[in-house]
Amino acid sequence: MKTVTQHVAYAMDWKTLKKTMTVKYCLRELALMCGRMFHEELDEVEKYVGGLPDMIRGNVMPYQPKMMEKAIEFAILSGIKKSLLFHEDKAKLKRKLEFNAGNNQGHQQQNKEEN
């Protein structure tokens, strides 16, 4: 003897039956089998920080950001800081080279006068 569910199932076309079965059973089973099917924000933060350049990643990791917004904020601030330090070092080097060039020029003139 067939149940009511079996009668309803036989009355449906294959496409409708397949869709009904998928909605009723597959989604629930997938959710049970794949506990981490949907990425948590912490996973996304780890991927983001892992993809940063080494010099920036090293500055972001100690903060251990838990939210993407904070990870991006730390990365931007770190990048700005590195950029400022780079330009400051470049300016110091330029001043040092100019100072040395001026001193060398003075020594060359002294050497010419002595000769």
Secondary structure by P-SEA (a helix, b strand, c coil): cccaaaaaaaaccaaaaaaaaaaccaaaaaaaacccccccaaaaaaaaaaaccaaaaaaaaaaccccaaaaaaaaaaaaaaaaaaaaaaaaaaaaaaaaaaaaaaaaaaaaaaac
